[in-house]
């Protein structure tokens, strides 16, 4: 299940969780937000649409429904091993972009192709190489030099 990367929310923050939390802990945090009274977190509210009180103003109900949808989306991503792994990889890549300066943005076709190794390479200014295997090109957009700390972004 692929999900949109642009303007992506921090799904761990939505659940009040950490990437190191176990699947059981993630589930517990999801259930606490989605099914139990919200006073555990802030006020005497509940997010689940079926658990709304009758005297709650319509605008507040809409906010709660939107928050429930957000919580549910976070669980759909973090509660599934495959999508959690994909999300975690994207988060690490995003953090790498923030922490490491990009040396350049390079189109894949501008890199040298080695048919035998099924490998794209580009020489770094330090004398090392940026290398990416063909089977990684769809999953990886940042490539580190093999000898220094410079990073390039692969454009498709």
VMD Tcl script that builds the backbone (N, CA, C; Angstrom):
set m [mol new atoms 468]
animate dup $m
set s [atomselect $m all]
$s set {name element resname resid chain x y z} {
  {N N UNK 1 A 0.841 -1.182 0.000}
  {CA C UNK 1 A 0.000 0.000 0.000}
  {C C UNK 1 A 0.884 1.242 0.000}
  {N N UNK 2 A 0.897 1.955 -1.082}
  {CA C UNK 2 A 1.670 3.185 -1.166}
  {C C UNK 2 A 0.838 4.329 -0.617}
  {N N UNK 3 A 1.498 5.327 -0.059}
  {CA C UNK 3 A 0.766 6.475 0.435}
  {C C UNK 3 A 1.477 7.746 0.042}
  {N N UNK 4 A 0.735 8.830 0.012}
  {CA C UNK 4 A 1.231 10.119 -0.448}
  {C C UNK 4 A 2.356 10.607 0.446}
  {N N UNK 5 A 3.405 11.097 -0.170}
  {CA C UNK 5 A 4.567 11.555 0.553}
  {C C UNK 5 A 4.546 13.069 0.771}
  {N N UNK 6 A 3.948 13.815 -0.152}
  {CA C UNK 6 A 3.947 15.261 -0.077}
  {C C UNK 6 A 3.112 15.712 1.125}
  {N N UNK 7 A 3.686 16.625 1.908}
  {CA C UNK 7 A 3.012 17.168 3.093}
  {C C UNK 7 A 2.510 16.063 4.024}
  {N N UNK 8 A 3.268 15.016 4.130}
  {CA C UNK 8 A 2.879 13.881 4.949}
  {C C UNK 8 A 2.932 14.245 6.431}
  {N N UNK 9 A 1.963 13.807 7.163}
  {CA C UNK 9 A 1.918 14.046 8.602}
  {C C UNK 9 A 2.909 13.134 9.308}
  {N N UNK 10 A 3.223 13.509 10.528}
  {CA C UNK 10 A 4.023 12.651 11.388}
  {C C UNK 10 A 3.037 11.713 12.083}
  {N N UNK 11 A 2.882 10.515 11.522}
  {CA C UNK 11 A 1.872 9.574 12.021}
  {C C UNK 11 A 2.190 9.090 13.426}
  {N N UNK 12 A 3.456 9.058 13.797}
  {CA C UNK 12 A 3.803 8.690 15.176}
  {C C UNK 12 A 3.271 9.751 16.142}
  {N N UNK 13 A 3.418 11.007 15.771}
  {CA C UNK 13 A 2.932 12.096 16.617}
  {C C UNK 13 A 1.410 12.029 16.758}
  {N N UNK 14 A 0.724 11.696 15.666}
  {CA C UNK 14 A -0.735 11.578 15.707}
  {C C UNK 14 A -1.161 10.561 16.762}
  {N N UNK 15 A -0.439 9.439 16.854}
  {CA C UNK 15 A -0.771 8.397 17.836}
  {C C UNK 15 A -0.103 8.623 19.190}
  {N N UNK 16 A 0.767 9.633 19.283}
  {CA C UNK 16 A 1.506 9.834 20.526}
  {C C UNK 16 A 2.491 8.701 20.747}
  {N N UNK 17 A 3.082 8.231 19.651}
  {CA C UNK 17 A 3.971 7.063 19.698}
  {C C UNK 17 A 5.382 7.434 19.242}
  {N N UNK 18 A 6.266 6.442 19.325}
  {CA C UNK 18 A 7.644 6.587 18.871}
  {C C UNK 18 A 7.936 5.460 17.870}
  {N N UNK 19 A 8.881 5.691 16.951}
  {CA C UNK 19 A 9.230 4.633 15.997}
  {C C UNK 19 A 9.703 3.339 16.673}
  {N N UNK 20 A 10.225 3.449 17.874}
  {CA C UNK 20 A 10.717 2.265 18.583}
  {C C UNK 20 A 9.612 1.490 19.297}
  {N N UNK 21 A 8.395 2.013 19.318}
  {CA C UNK 21 A 7.285 1.315 19.981}
  {C C UNK 21 A 6.992 -0.015 19.287}
  {N N UNK 22 A 6.656 -1.003 20.075}
  {CA C UNK 22 A 6.311 -2.322 19.534}
  {C C UNK 22 A 4.947 -2.256 18.854}
  {N N UNK 23 A 4.631 -3.233 18.002}
  {CA C UNK 23 A 3.296 -3.268 17.392}
  {C C UNK 23 A 2.179 -3.264 18.441}
  {N N UNK 24 A 2.383 -3.971 19.537}
  {CA C UNK 24 A 1.372 -4.005 20.598}
  {C C UNK 24 A 1.198 -2.625 21.241}
  {N N UNK 25 A 2.290 -1.924 21.425}
  {CA C UNK 25 A 2.227 -0.585 22.012}
  {C C UNK 25 A 1.543 0.392 21.054}
  {N N UNK 26 A 1.843 0.292 19.768}
  {CA C UNK 26 A 1.173 1.136 18.770}
  {C C UNK 26 A -0.332 0.880 18.779}
  {N N UNK 27 A -0.709 -0.395 18.861}
  {CA C UNK 27 A -2.125 -0.756 18.875}
  {C C UNK 27 A -2.803 -0.203 20.127}
  {N N UNK 28 A -2.135 -0.308 21.260}
  {CA C UNK 28 A -2.690 0.206 22.516}
  {C C UNK 28 A -2.914 1.710 22.419}
  {N N UNK 29 A -1.963 2.433 21.853}
  {CA C UNK 29 A -2.097 3.885 21.732}
  {C C UNK 29 A -3.211 4.246 20.756}
  {N N UNK 30 A -3.313 3.497 19.674}
  {CA C UNK 30 A -4.407 3.721 18.719}
  {C C UNK 30 A -5.757 3.497 19.402}
  {N N UNK 31 A -5.892 2.374 20.088}
  {CA C UNK 31 A -7.163 2.065 20.740}
  {C C UNK 31 A -7.513 3.092 21.803}
  {N N UNK 32 A -6.529 3.559 22.519}
  {CA C UNK 32 A -6.769 4.559 23.552}
  {C C UNK 32 A -7.341 5.834 22.939}
  {N N UNK 33 A -6.810 6.240 21.800}
  {CA C UNK 33 A -7.295 7.462 21.148}
  {C C UNK 33 A -8.618 7.253 20.420}
  {N N UNK 34 A -8.767 6.108 19.781}
  {CA C UNK 34 A -9.932 5.876 18.931}
  {C C UNK 34 A -11.155 5.373 19.694}
  {N N UNK 35 A -10.937 4.624 20.751}
  {CA C UNK 35 A -12.062 3.942 21.387}
  {C C UNK 35 A -12.376 4.412 22.806}
  {N N UNK 36 A -11.384 4.900 23.516}
  {CA C UNK 36 A -11.595 5.277 24.907}
  {C C UNK 36 A -11.850 6.771 25.037}
  {N N UNK 37 A -12.380 7.220 26.158}
  {CA C UNK 37 A -12.637 8.648 26.344}
  {C C UNK 37 A -11.372 9.473 26.151}
  {N N UNK 38 A -11.545 10.614 25.535}
  {CA C UNK 38 A -10.438 11.490 25.219}
  {C C UNK 38 A -9.846 12.142 26.473}
  {N N UNK 39 A -10.523 12.084 27.614}
  {CA C UNK 39 A -9.980 12.738 28.804}
  {C C UNK 39 A -8.655 12.123 29.219}
  {N N UNK 40 A -8.362 10.904 28.749}
  {CA C UNK 40 A -7.046 10.314 29.016}
  {C C UNK 40 A -5.952 11.173 28.398}
  {N N UNK 41 A -6.311 11.916 27.351}
  {CA C UNK 41 A -5.321 12.723 26.662}
  {C C UNK 41 A -5.474 14.203 27.032}
  {N N UNK 42 A -6.683 14.789 26.874}
  {CA C UNK 42 A -6.873 16.204 27.155}
  {C C UNK 42 A -8.163 16.514 27.910}
  {N N UNK 43 A -9.318 16.212 27.308}
  {CA C UNK 43 A -10.610 16.586 27.862}
  {C C UNK 43 A -11.524 15.374 27.937}
  {N N UNK 44 A -12.759 15.621 28.333}
  {CA C UNK 44 A -13.751 14.556 28.414}
  {C C UNK 44 A -14.460 14.408 27.065}
  {N N UNK 45 A -13.690 14.058 26.022}
  {CA C UNK 45 A -14.214 13.858 24.671}
  {C C UNK 45 A -13.888 12.444 24.237}
  {N N UNK 46 A -14.547 12.040 23.204}
  {CA C UNK 46 A -14.190 10.786 22.549}
  {C C UNK 46 A -14.095 11.085 21.070}
  {N N UNK 47 A -13.156 10.435 20.385}
  {CA C UNK 47 A -12.975 10.670 18.963}
  {C C UNK 47 A -13.827 9.771 18.099}
  {N N UNK 48 A -14.106 8.600 18.576}
  {CA C UNK 48 A -14.842 7.665 17.732}
  {C C UNK 48 A -16.210 8.250 17.401}
  {N N UNK 49 A -16.580 8.312 16.103}
  {CA C UNK 49 A -17.854 8.926 15.710}
  {C C UNK 49 A -19.070 8.291 16.375}
  {N N UNK 50 A -19.029 7.010 16.654}
  {CA C UNK 50 A -20.168 6.338 17.275}
  {C C UNK 50 A -20.263 6.599 18.776}
  {N N UNK 51 A -19.246 7.207 19.354}
  {CA C UNK 51 A -19.207 7.437 20.799}
  {C C UNK 51 A -19.478 8.900 21.165}
  {N N UNK 52 A -19.920 9.722 20.221}
  {CA C UNK 52 A -20.144 11.144 20.462}
  {C C UNK 52 A -21.355 11.368 21.369}
  {N N UNK 53 A -21.241 12.367 22.222}
  {CA C UNK 53 A -22.354 12.748 23.098}
  {C C UNK 53 A -23.381 13.516 22.265}
  {N N UNK 54 A -24.631 13.480 22.667}
  {CA C UNK 54 A -25.713 14.110 21.904}
  {C C UNK 54 A -25.671 15.635 21.972}
  {N N UNK 55 A -25.159 16.211 23.052}
  {CA C UNK 55 A -25.208 17.663 23.224}
  {C C UNK 55 A -23.958 18.402 22.746}
  {N N UNK 56 A -23.120 17.756 21.956}
  {CA C UNK 56 A -21.899 18.373 21.449}
  {C C UNK 56 A -22.239 19.215 20.219}
  {N N UNK 57 A -21.752 20.487 20.152}
  {CA C UNK 57 A -22.011 21.337 18.988}
  {C C UNK 57 A -21.507 20.685 17.691}
  {N N UNK 58 A -22.213 20.971 16.589}
  {CA C UNK 58 A -21.903 20.341 15.304}
  {C C UNK 58 A -20.459 20.578 14.868}
  {N N UNK 59 A -19.953 21.795 15.057}
  {CA C UNK 59 A -18.567 22.094 14.666}
  {C C UNK 59 A -17.564 21.253 15.426}
  {N N UNK 60 A -17.834 21.041 16.694}
  {CA C UNK 60 A -16.956 20.226 17.524}
  {C C UNK 60 A -17.004 18.760 17.091}
  {N N UNK 61 A -18.183 18.300 16.747}
  {CA C UNK 61 A -18.331 16.926 16.270}
  {C C UNK 61 A -17.508 16.737 15.005}
  {N N UNK 62 A -17.570 17.713 14.086}
  {CA C UNK 62 A -16.805 17.625 12.836}
  {C C UNK 62 A -15.302 17.573 13.121}
  {N N UNK 63 A -14.833 18.387 14.062}
  {CA C UNK 63 A -13.417 18.365 14.446}
  {C C UNK 63 A -13.026 16.994 14.988}
  {N N UNK 64 A -13.886 16.441 15.818}
  {CA C UNK 64 A -13.615 15.125 16.403}
  {C C UNK 64 A -13.600 14.036 15.338}
  {N N UNK 65 A -14.525 14.127 14.389}
  {CA C UNK 65 A -14.566 13.141 13.306}
  {C C UNK 65 A -13.287 13.243 12.479}
  {N N UNK 66 A -12.852 14.462 12.180}
  {CA C UNK 66 A -11.613 14.642 11.422}
  {C C UNK 66 A -10.419 14.090 12.197}
  {N N UNK 67 A -10.393 14.323 13.490}
  {CA C UNK 67 A -9.299 13.800 14.328}
  {C C UNK 67 A -9.335 12.270 14.329}
  {N N UNK 68 A -10.532 11.691 14.400}
  {CA C UNK 68 A -10.648 10.235 14.350}
  {C C UNK 68 A -10.128 9.700 13.021}
  {N N UNK 69 A -10.476 10.370 11.930}
  {CA C UNK 69 A -9.992 9.944 10.605}
  {C C UNK 69 A -8.472 9.994 10.562}
  {N N UNK 70 A -7.899 11.032 11.144}
  {CA C UNK 70 A -6.437 11.167 11.199}
  {C C UNK 70 A -5.816 10.032 12.030}
  {N N UNK 71 A -6.413 9.738 13.159}
  {CA C UNK 71 A -5.933 8.647 14.024}
  {C C UNK 71 A -6.036 7.317 13.291}
  {N N UNK 72 A -7.154 7.111 12.621}
  {CA C UNK 72 A -7.361 5.871 11.871}
  {C C UNK 72 A -6.339 5.728 10.742}
  {N N UNK 73 A -6.047 6.828 10.045}
  {CA C UNK 73 A -5.049 6.794 8.967}
  {C C UNK 73 A -3.669 6.456 9.535}
  {N N UNK 74 A -3.338 7.048 10.677}
  {CA C UNK 74 A -2.060 6.751 11.322}
  {C C UNK 74 A -1.970 5.252 11.642}
  {N N UNK 75 A -3.054 4.680 12.138}
  {CA C UNK 75 A -3.055 3.254 12.469}
  {C C UNK 75 A -2.941 2.395 11.211}
  {N N UNK 76 A -3.617 2.797 10.138}
  {CA C UNK 76 A -3.530 2.035 8.890}
  {C C UNK 76 A -2.101 1.974 8.381}
  {N N UNK 77 A -1.351 3.025 8.582}
  {CA C UNK 77 A 0.040 3.060 8.126}
  {C C UNK 77 A 0.966 2.364 9.114}
  {N N UNK 78 A 0.845 2.691 10.390}
  {CA C UNK 78 A 1.780 2.158 11.390}
  {C C UNK 78 A 1.396 0.773 11.904}
  {N N UNK 79 A 0.138 0.385 11.731}
  {CA C UNK 79 A -0.307 -0.923 12.206}
  {C C UNK 79 A -0.031 -2.053 11.235}
  {N N UNK 80 A 0.404 -1.715 10.033}
  {CA C UNK 80 A 0.723 -2.709 9.010}
  {C C UNK 80 A 2.237 -2.739 8.850}
  {N N UNK 81 A 2.827 -3.904 8.998}
  {CA C UNK 81 A 4.286 -4.027 8.974}
  {C C UNK 81 A 4.909 -3.470 7.690}
  {N N UNK 82 A 4.280 -3.751 6.559}
  {CA C UNK 82 A 4.824 -3.309 5.273}
  {C C UNK 82 A 4.761 -1.788 5.116}
  {N N UNK 83 A 3.601 -1.185 5.410}
  {CA C UNK 83 A 3.480 0.259 5.249}
  {C C UNK 83 A 4.273 1.010 6.317}
  {N N UNK 84 A 4.404 0.425 7.501}
  {CA C UNK 84 A 5.223 1.050 8.551}
  {C C UNK 84 A 6.677 1.090 8.109}
  {N N UNK 85 A 7.141 0.001 7.531}
  {CA C UNK 85 A 8.529 -0.056 7.050}
  {C C UNK 85 A 8.751 0.996 5.962}
  {N N UNK 86 A 7.820 1.100 5.018}
  {CA C UNK 86 A 7.927 2.094 3.945}
  {C C UNK 86 A 7.910 3.513 4.521}
  {N N UNK 87 A 7.003 3.753 5.457}
  {CA C UNK 87 A 6.912 5.066 6.097}
  {C C UNK 87 A 8.203 5.404 6.843}
  {N N UNK 88 A 8.726 4.445 7.608}
  {CA C UNK 88 A 9.968 4.667 8.359}
  {C C UNK 88 A 11.126 4.988 7.427}
  {N N UNK 89 A 11.201 4.279 6.286}
  {CA C UNK 89 A 12.257 4.560 5.309}
  {C C UNK 89 A 12.119 5.977 4.749}
  {N N UNK 90 A 10.905 6.379 4.455}
  {CA C UNK 90 A 10.683 7.732 3.942}
  {C C UNK 90 A 11.028 8.779 4.992}
  {N N UNK 91 A 10.699 8.511 6.241}
  {CA C UNK 91 A 11.039 9.441 7.315}
  {C C UNK 91 A 12.552 9.575 7.450}
  {N N UNK 92 A 13.250 8.444 7.388}
  {CA C UNK 92 A 14.720 8.492 7.478}
  {C C UNK 92 A 15.309 9.260 6.305}
  {N N UNK 93 A 14.757 9.039 5.129}
  {CA C UNK 93 A 15.234 9.755 3.952}
  {C C UNK 93 A 14.974 11.253 4.093}
  {N N UNK 94 A 13.802 11.621 4.561}
  {CA C UNK 94 A 13.484 13.030 4.769}
  {C C UNK 94 A 14.420 13.645 5.801}
  {N N UNK 95 A 14.690 12.920 6.874}
  {CA C UNK 95 A 15.605 13.414 7.901}
  {C C UNK 95 A 17.020 13.545 7.361}
  {N N UNK 96 A 17.428 12.614 6.514}
  {CA C UNK 96 A 18.749 12.674 5.912}
  {C C UNK 96 A 18.875 13.930 5.060}
  {N N UNK 97 A 17.831 14.254 4.324}
  {CA C UNK 97 A 17.840 15.447 3.490}
  {C C UNK 97 A 17.990 16.697 4.359}
  {N N UNK 98 A 17.338 16.699 5.512}
  {CA C UNK 98 A 17.414 17.853 6.404}
  {C C UNK 98 A 18.773 17.948 7.084}
  {N N UNK 99 A 19.342 16.803 7.432}
  {CA C UNK 99 A 20.578 16.781 8.199}
  {C C UNK 99 A 21.825 16.861 7.328}
  {N N UNK 100 A 21.800 16.295 6.140}
  {CA C UNK 100 A 22.955 16.254 5.272}
  {C C UNK 100 A 22.713 17.170 4.091}
  {N N UNK 101 A 23.655 18.011 3.780}
  {CA C UNK 101 A 23.462 18.882 2.620}
  {C C UNK 101 A 23.559 18.080 1.324}
  {N N UNK 102 A 22.695 18.438 0.415}
  {CA C UNK 102 A 22.742 17.797 -0.897}
  {C C UNK 102 A 23.865 18.420 -1.711}
  {N N UNK 103 A 24.687 17.568 -2.280}
  {CA C UNK 103 A 25.763 18.034 -3.148}
  {C C UNK 103 A 25.184 18.421 -4.507}
  {N N UNK 104 A 24.243 17.625 -4.993}
  {CA C UNK 104 A 23.666 17.889 -6.315}
  {C C UNK 104 A 22.392 17.079 -6.491}
  {N N UNK 105 A 21.606 17.493 -7.473}
  {CA C UNK 105 A 20.462 16.718 -7.926}
  {C C UNK 105 A 20.831 16.220 -9.325}
  {N N UNK 106 A 20.757 14.912 -9.495}
  {CA C UNK 106 A 21.227 14.274 -10.722}
  {C C UNK 106 A 20.116 13.422 -11.315}
  {N N UNK 107 A 19.952 13.508 -12.626}
  {CA C UNK 107 A 19.028 12.607 -13.308}
  {C C UNK 107 A 19.705 11.255 -13.468}
  {N N UNK 108 A 18.940 10.215 -13.274}
  {CA C UNK 108 A 19.453 8.856 -13.361}
  {C C UNK 108 A 20.170 8.622 -14.684}
  {N N UNK 109 A 19.615 9.140 -15.763}
  {CA C UNK 109 A 20.226 8.917 -17.082}
  {C C UNK 109 A 21.574 9.634 -17.243}
  {N N UNK 110 A 21.896 10.566 -16.333}
  {CA C UNK 110 A 23.199 11.241 -16.381}
  {C C UNK 110 A 24.293 10.460 -15.654}
  {N N UNK 111 A 23.910 9.377 -15.001}
  {CA C UNK 111 A 24.892 8.530 -14.315}
  {C C UNK 111 A 25.408 7.470 -15.279}
  {N N UNK 112 A 26.600 6.956 -14.991}
  {CA C UNK 112 A 27.176 5.885 -15.820}
  {C C UNK 112 A 26.476 4.573 -15.497}
  {N N UNK 113 A 26.210 3.787 -16.526}
  {CA C UNK 113 A 25.512 2.516 -16.384}
  {C C UNK 113 A 26.481 1.364 -16.598}
  {N N UNK 114 A 26.500 0.406 -15.675}
  {CA C UNK 114 A 27.309 -0.800 -15.809}
  {C C UNK 114 A 26.346 -1.968 -15.972}
  {N N UNK 115 A 26.251 -2.480 -17.188}
  {CA C UNK 115 A 25.306 -3.550 -17.517}
  {C C UNK 115 A 25.590 -4.825 -16.724}
  {N N UNK 116 A 26.870 -5.197 -16.590}
  {CA C UNK 116 A 27.233 -6.436 -15.902}
  {C C UNK 116 A 26.797 -6.428 -14.434}
  {N N UNK 117 A 27.007 -5.296 -13.772}
  {CA C UNK 117 A 26.662 -5.196 -12.350}
  {C C UNK 117 A 25.263 -4.645 -12.114}
  {N N UNK 118 A 24.582 -4.213 -13.191}
  {CA C UNK 118 A 23.263 -3.596 -13.080}
  {C C UNK 118 A 23.321 -2.439 -12.080}
  {N N UNK 119 A 24.303 -1.540 -12.304}
  {CA C UNK 119 A 24.633 -0.500 -11.352}
  {C C UNK 119 A 24.843 0.840 -12.052}
  {N N UNK 120 A 24.236 1.886 -11.474}
  {CA C UNK 120 A 24.489 3.254 -11.918}
  {C C UNK 120 A 25.547 3.843 -10.991}
  {N N UNK 121 A 26.499 4.601 -11.544}
  {CA C UNK 121 A 27.525 5.245 -10.724}
  {C C UNK 121 A 27.769 6.666 -11.219}
  {N N UNK 122 A 28.283 7.468 -10.302}
  {CA C UNK 122 A 28.674 8.841 -10.610}
  {C C UNK 122 A 29.864 9.157 -9.736}
  {N N UNK 123 A 30.890 9.760 -10.316}
  {CA C UNK 123 A 32.085 10.121 -9.543}
  {C C UNK 123 A 31.799 11.322 -8.663}
  {N N UNK 124 A 32.296 11.249 -7.449}
  {CA C UNK 124 A 32.168 12.340 -6.479}
  {C C UNK 124 A 33.417 13.223 -6.594}
  {N N UNK 125 A 33.328 14.438 -6.145}
  {CA C UNK 125 A 34.478 15.345 -6.209}
  {C C UNK 125 A 35.625 14.891 -5.307}
  {N N UNK 126 A 35.333 14.019 -4.334}
  {CA C UNK 126 A 36.379 13.523 -3.431}
  {C C UNK 126 A 37.150 12.356 -4.034}
  {N N UNK 127 A 36.670 11.834 -5.165}
  {CA C UNK 127 A 37.310 10.678 -5.788}
  {C C UNK 127 A 36.534 9.392 -5.560}
  {N N UNK 128 A 35.551 9.436 -4.664}
  {CA C UNK 128 A 34.713 8.270 -4.417}
  {C C UNK 128 A 33.605 8.179 -5.457}
  {N N UNK 129 A 32.614 7.343 -5.173}
  {CA C UNK 129 A 31.508 7.154 -6.113}
  {C C UNK 129 A 30.165 7.147 -5.400}
  {N N UNK 130 A 29.167 7.643 -6.117}
  {CA C UNK 130 A 27.779 7.452 -5.757}
  {C C UNK 130 A 27.329 6.252 -6.571}
  {N N UNK 131 A 26.747 5.253 -5.922}
  {CA C UNK 131 A 26.337 4.043 -6.633}
  {C C UNK 131 A 24.931 3.644 -6.225}
  {N N UNK 132 A 24.171 3.197 -7.219}
  {CA C UNK 132 A 22.822 2.723 -6.949}
  {C C UNK 132 A 22.494 1.596 -7.919}
  {N N UNK 133 A 22.043 0.470 -7.370}
  {CA C UNK 133 A 21.663 -0.665 -8.202}
  {C C UNK 133 A 20.339 -0.379 -8.898}
  {N N UNK 134 A 20.167 -0.963 -10.055}
  {CA C UNK 134 A 18.960 -0.734 -10.855}
  {C C UNK 134 A 17.695 -1.056 -10.063}
  {N N UNK 135 A 17.731 -2.155 -9.302}
  {CA C UNK 135 A 16.531 -2.554 -8.548}
  {C C UNK 135 A 16.223 -1.619 -7.371}
  {N N UNK 136 A 17.120 -0.696 -7.041}
  {CA C UNK 136 A 16.899 0.251 -5.954}
  {C C UNK 136 A 16.380 1.605 -6.448}
  {N N UNK 137 A 16.390 1.818 -7.744}
  {CA C UNK 137 A 16.101 3.154 -8.272}
  {C C UNK 137 A 14.695 3.648 -7.972}
  {N N UNK 138 A 13.733 2.760 -7.816}
  {CA C UNK 138 A 12.366 3.194 -7.514}
  {C C UNK 138 A 12.174 3.488 -6.036}
  {N N UNK 139 A 12.977 2.881 -5.173}
  {CA C UNK 139 A 12.819 3.012 -3.729}
  {C C UNK 139 A 13.729 4.061 -3.107}
  {N N UNK 140 A 14.815 4.407 -3.781}
  {CA C UNK 140 A 15.832 5.275 -3.195}
  {C C UNK 140 A 15.952 6.544 -4.025}
  {N N UNK 141 A 15.955 7.691 -3.354}
  {CA C UNK 141 A 16.174 8.928 -4.096}
  {C C UNK 141 A 17.428 9.657 -3.616}
  {N N UNK 142 A 17.967 9.282 -2.463}
  {CA C UNK 142 A 19.194 9.884 -1.960}
  {C C UNK 142 A 20.296 8.838 -1.943}
  {N N UNK 143 A 21.476 9.232 -2.415}
  {CA C UNK 143 A 22.609 8.305 -2.467}
  {C C UNK 143 A 23.819 8.994 -1.858}
  {N N UNK 144 A 24.457 8.303 -0.914}
  {CA C UNK 144 A 25.659 8.829 -0.264}
  {C C UNK 144 A 26.897 8.400 -1.036}
  {N N UNK 145 A 27.903 9.257 -1.004}
  {CA C UNK 145 A 29.200 8.897 -1.579}
  {C C UNK 145 A 29.778 7.767 -0.739}
  {N N UNK 146 A 30.520 6.873 -1.403}
  {CA C UNK 146 A 31.083 5.737 -0.656}
  {C C UNK 146 A 32.331 6.093 0.138}
  {N N UNK 147 A 32.858 7.337 0.008}
  {CA C UNK 147 A 34.049 7.703 0.779}
  {C C UNK 147 A 33.932 9.001 1.568}
  {N N UNK 148 A 32.929 9.831 1.277}
  {CA C UNK 148 A 32.779 11.073 2.039}
  {C C UNK 148 A 31.322 11.234 2.471}
  {N N UNK 149 A 30.977 12.375 3.019}
  {CA C UNK 149 A 29.628 12.584 3.541}
  {C C UNK 149 A 28.687 13.282 2.571}
  {N N UNK 150 A 29.108 13.503 1.336}
  {CA C UNK 150 A 28.248 14.173 0.374}
  {C C UNK 150 A 27.127 13.257 -0.083}
  {N N UNK 151 A 25.985 13.881 -0.417}
  {CA C UNK 151 A 24.787 13.155 -0.821}
  {C C UNK 151 A 24.257 13.774 -2.114}
  {N N UNK 152 A 23.778 12.927 -3.015}
  {CA C UNK 152 A 23.094 13.421 -4.202}
  {C C UNK 152 A 21.650 12.931 -4.168}
  {N N UNK 153 A 20.794 13.674 -4.828}
  {CA C UNK 153 A 19.401 13.263 -4.985}
  {C C UNK 153 A 19.232 12.794 -6.424}
  {N N UNK 154 A 18.660 11.614 -6.565}
  {CA C UNK 154 A 18.413 11.047 -7.889}
  {C C UNK 154 A 17.028 11.492 -8.354}
  {N N UNK 155 A 16.983 12.150 -9.475}
  {CA C UNK 155 A 15.720 12.590 -10.061}
  {C C UNK 155 A 15.318 11.596 -11.140}
  {N N UNK 156 A 14.052 11.249 -11.188}
  {CA C UNK 156 A 13.587 10.251 -12.176}
  {C C UNK 156 A 12.956 10.929 -13.350}
}
mol reanalyze $m
mol bondsrecalc $m
mol representation Tube
mol addrep $m
